Amino acid sequence: MSYHNPPTPPRKSATFDDHTLAEIRRAAATGIYDIRGGGTKRKVPHFDDLLFLGASISRYPLEGYREKCDTTVVLGSRFAKKPITLKTPITIAGMSFGALSGNAKEALGRGATLAGTSTTTGDGGMTDEERGHSQTLVYQYLPSRYGMNPKDLRRADAIEVVVGQGAKPGGGGMLLGQKISDRVANMRNLPKGIDQRSACRHPDWTGPDDLEIKIMELREITDWEKPIYVKVGGARPYYDTALAVKAGADVVVLDGMQGGTAATQDVFIENVGMPTLACIRPAVQALQDLGMHRKVQLIISGGIRSGADVAKALALGADAVAIGTAALVAIGDNDPRWEEEYQKLGTTAGAYDDWHEGKDPAGITTQDPELAARLDPVAAGRRLANYLKVMTLEAQTIARACGKNHLHNLEPEDLCALTMEAAAMAQVPLAGTSWYPGKGGF
Amino acid sequence: MPVFDLSTTPLRELNSALHGLSAGANDTVFEVINPRGSHAVAVGIDAPVTVDIKGSVGYYCAGMNDGGNVTVHGSAGPGVAENMMSGSVVIEGDASQYAGATGRGGLLVIKGNAASRCGISMKGIDIVVHGNIGHMSAFMGQSGHLVVLGDAGDALGDSLYEAKLFVRGSVKSLGADCIEKDMRPEHIEKLAELLELAGIRDVRPEEFKRYGSARKLYNFNIDNAEAY
């Protein structure tokens, strides 16, 4: 009997996997790096790697639907004459008119207002529709200063000095020419159709000492009424938080690498910055070391999707969270109803990230009037409000199970970790142990 | 005339008084004495007031000025008249870095020299500097005019958009995508207007060279990568 060699199945390299090979071929064919929207797509330790312990003999729970579990949050109580009070600690992150259509911005404002929370402008200035439909609007003060003017500063409810964002700490932005309509161009003082670069650092200050003076100037211009936030990307959260506090911030916004961008190089999104989970404890530690925890509020963003994520972020010490990508999904981004059109664009619902090209079938990341008209801002706003309310209810459900009558009463002690990495980053014990890496004593 | 002595009066009182002016108010001429390098002096003006500051100021003097006429009888620190919307700001002495940064309108006159990044990211402001300007001036300048009677430092107009630059003296080097351009009649006319507004009568527009964007970097092209 002759021996027949059994066939071995083809084996692909783990290092040179299909995506890597395709990217090499794409780079070779085009001579340019890949630009896309969104945050990191790689798997990183996240809130999924944490669990709540719930109540037990030593911790008694609160009755769902009966006993109060407060969700209000006050932002800007340190220096501002007019701090913001929100009904839910889930805010809408900064996204620009330009990156998003006018209808999308209106929908975000409507949804946030219905849910009793704030929304935020972006790199491109404040539109009347956005101001009109947003009960509480945070006005971003960005390096490009596109659309920046004192009248809008004064009609904002808070000012967010943007130093960085999680998708690209240390990077500026680019709104490609195809999205520069007449209105967008006019708001940014630039010719129509050209690529608009957003600077990576502010034009008139560098470093924390300058930032302190800049914040003082903004307070003087607005008569010390507005809360001033400082937003940083997840890079050096302990020191960035400490320096923001030192510079006089009322609120620190900390955005991890899952946080989205309208358009940035894929290599930047995937390789610069830290996961959200790794950012929270160092930031909280900085606030505690300075005696400023709960006095300067901490808003966490980057990959928040559910009430569980909210509850976990708050348990680790945040005062509030911000959502961007999830809010876009709630109003209709990447909806399978547009699958046929996603296919024509060479992608599929759930993977569409060429937001910079302005061809969004859902009418959200576009300036094309026909596409933008597909989004009904009233209905989309309602969906966002529903989603925000569900997340808030979910967070309350968990908090009550942990015996907490305010979401802010959640604490690290309520958590355990499923992986060593998550245990180390969140500084909560690995499930079934009383230890986490770095704690010692094992 | 209201006089604010910043050696004895908190800055807040000055800026609050400037913001509190109602339409038709009589006292629209303010004097500030002993500024002693204070930051954020006369910021956020939103009315046609006149402010005379007798001494030197720190960062961001007349920041976001919208309609005021501010004169600093001394020198100014970084970011003077940053993001100005309208009105005028005159510095009798020198100005530090970022003078007129991101300004959208109005006229900034610096009678001495300006340091680096003068007119950075300018978006419509007109700036006239009697002396020299430092490196990286008008970086990413979007619109407006920068007039320099003296010399310009390195990398003038780097990554320039549509701002127009006029330099009477030498330019140490031009930044990426910034080139010398012809002085056409409309440029001579505009320059003459700006010199007149700045109170300069002994200098002719024909003595200047014009610099502007080559517009080669307006849309990203990999073949231009070495220019960035």
Interface residues (C-beta under 8 A of the other chain):
Chain A: T30 G31 I32 S144 R145 M148 N149 P150 K151 L153 M174 L176 G177 R188 N189 L190 P191 G193 I194 D195 R197 A199 P203 D204 W205 D210 I213 K214 M216 E217 E220 I221 T222 D223 W224
Chain B: L11 R12 N15 S16 H19 H39 A40 V43 G44 D46 G58 Y59 Y60 G63 M64 D66 P78 G79 E82 N83 M85 Y98 A101 T102 R104 R117 I120 S121 K123 G124 F139 M140 Q142 S143 S159 Y161 E162 Y218 N219 F220 I222 D223
